[in-house]
Structures are given as C-alpha cells and as structure tokens.
Amino acid sequence: MRLLRMIVLVIAIWTGSAGSLLAAMGSAVRSLVGVREVQVVVEDFNAATQKTGLRKEQIQNAAESYLAQHGVNVVRGSNRAPLIYVRLSSVIGGESERAPISFYLNVQVKQLARLARTHSAQPVTLNADEAPLLVTTWEDGAMVMLARAELHFYVQQVLVNLLASFVQDYQQANEANGKPGE
C-alpha cells in the first residue's frame, strides 16, 4: 500500500511538472514542440543588394549548414515541414565600398495551422476540404548599419546569431518532451 502511494505521488509530481514546464515556455517556444524537420527558404534580394555580390544561395546554404550542425533536421522540397523563412531588407547609400548600408535580417518559423477556439496545444487534424493557414509562430530579427565592404561578413554573423536563438528555443521546446523533434 505504501509503495502504491509512493508511485501515485511520483506520477502526480512528474505529470504536474511536465505541464507546468510547458506552461512556463513562451508561446513561440511552445509552437516548436514536436517539430521534427524544417525547410529553409530565403526571400529574393532586391536589385541593389544583388549588386553587392551577396546571393540568396549563400544565405540558404549557411542557414541549412548551421541548423544541421546544431541538431535540426533540414529537408528540401517538403510541402509540410515548417519553414525557416529568412528575409534581408536593405537600404544602400551608394556604389562605393565606404557607402553606408542599413540592413534588417529577419528569421521566422512559418507553420501550417488552423485557428481553434481552445487553449489546448494538441495537434489538429484538418478535414480534406479545409485549407490550413501558413502562420508565423517564431520570429527574431536584427538591424545593422555599416559600410558596404562589411556587408557579407555582418549578414553572416547576424544570421548565425538569429539561428542560434532559434536553435536554443527549438531545443528547449523539444528536450522538455524527451528528444528533439519528437
């Protein structure tokens, strides 16, 4: 009888702490629970940014490599995997190497979702005739002003910092439930 009470008490504490751990996470972190794979999409650059020699493929490859090295399963060509959407907005003040550039690098996680009037975080199965919404569930960004010659270096550094923030939240969301992505 004493052993049974102890087992019930341990189960109650364990179940209660798991729920409170999820409740303590912010909604952006909770939205990453159960994410098993992601697909990286980089928005096309404007003509002025392209003239600097920076290419979206460089950003895509850097993002995919960083995520894979940090335990995030990256896929290509999936129509169901959440998107890591990278957008670089810039204003370039001239053609010379010393010309000032202001850029904003934004990283978002976009996931298919359906609006529900419930507080449950359980996955929802869509009917065949219901189109899901593509919504932003996680986001971070940074703005930088620098000389044109420094653009490539700082875009890479800011991208790494933003992805590190994502990876930290991704790991927090999924390690609380056992294994990343499950």
N, C-alpha and C positions, 0 to 999 in steps of 0.2 A: 504494500500500500504506500509506504514511504517512497519507494522507487518510482511508483506511478505518479505521485505528486511532484516529485523532482523532474520527471520527464515532461509533464504538463507545464510546469513552471519554466523550464528551459525553452520549450517550444513557444510558449507565450511571449517570453522575452525576445527570442530570436525573431518571431513574426512581427512583433511590435517595433523592434529596432529597424528591421528592413523597411517597413512602411514609413517610419519617421525619417530614415535616411533619404528615401525618395522625396518626401515632403520637404526636406531641408534643401534639396537641389533646386536651383532656379529652373524656370520653365524651359529655357534654352538648353540647359544641360539635360533635363528630363526628356526633351524631344530627341535626344541622341540614343536613348536606351534602346537596345536591340538592333541598332544599325550594324549590319554585317559587312556592307561594302558601300563604296561611293564612286561616283564618276566625276572627274574634273572637267569643267567647261570654262574656257576663258573667252570673255567678250572681245569682239574685234576692236582693235585700236583705231583712233581717229587718224586722219592723214598726217597731221603734224607729228604725232607720236611715232608713226611708222617711219617718218623721215629721220628719226634719231637712230634708226637701226635696231631698235628693240622690236622683237617679234613675239606674237602671242604663243607660238610654239615653244619658245624658250621658257615662258612663264608656265605653260602647261606641263612641260617636262620636269621643270624644277618642282612644281607642286606635287605631281604624281610621285616623283622620286622621294621627296621629303615625307609624304604621307606613308608610302610603302616602308621606308626605313624606320618609321615610328609605329608600326603595327597596324596600320589602317589598310584594309584590303581595297585596292583600287582596280576598277574594271573600266573597260571601254565598250561603247556601243550598247549599253543597257538602257532599256526604257523604263525600268522600275527602280533602279538604285538611286538613292538620294544624290543630288548634285552638289558638288563643291563649286560654286559659281564665283569666278574671280573677275572683277571689273576694275580697270585702270582708267581714271579720268585725269586729264592733264590740260594745263594751260602753259604754252611755251612762248616765252618773250623774245624770240629772235632765233637766228640761224647760227650765231657764233657759239663757240664752246663755253663761253662765260655767260651766255644768255640765261636769265633766270627761268626756272621751270617750277611750277607748282603741280603736285600730283596728289590724288587721293586714290589709295588702293583699298578695295573693299572685298572681303571674303564672306560669302553667305552659304548656308546649307539650305537647299530647297528640297522639300519632300512633298510627295503626293499626300493629300489629306482630304478629309470630308468633315465639314462642320457638324458638330454634335452638341446638343444641349445637355451635356453631362460633365461631371467632374472626374470621370474615370479616365485613366491613362491607357486603357486597354485598346489593342488594335481593332479597327473596324473593318469588316468585310463589305466591300462595295457590291451592289447589285450590278449586273451586266450593263444596264442602261444608265447607270449613274457615272458621270464623268467626275473624276477627282480634281481637286484644285492643286496647283503647284504653289506652295506657300513657303516663305522664308521662316525657318524655325531657329536659326542660329545666325549671328552676324557679328563681325568686327571689322574695323577699318582704321586707317591712319592717313593723315595728311602731312605732306612734307614739301618744303620749299628749298631748292638747291640750284647749283649751276648745272647747265646742260651736260657737261662732261661727267657728272656724278650720277646721272640718271640710272644707268644699268646697275651699278653697284647698289644703290639705295632701294631700287624696286625689289631686287633680290633679297636684301636684308629685311625690308618691311614684310615681304611675302613670308619669309621664314618665321618672323615674329607672330604674324597673324595665324599661320598654320600651327605654330606651337601652342597658341591659345586654344585653337580648335582641338588639337590632339589631347591637351590636358582635360578639356571638358568631355571629350569622347571617352577617354579612359576613366574618368570619374563616373560617368553615367553607366558604363558597362562593367567596370570592375566591381561596382556595388552589387551587381547581379551575378557575379561569378566570373565569367570570362568576357573579354572584349568582344562585342558583336553578337553576343548570344543572350 
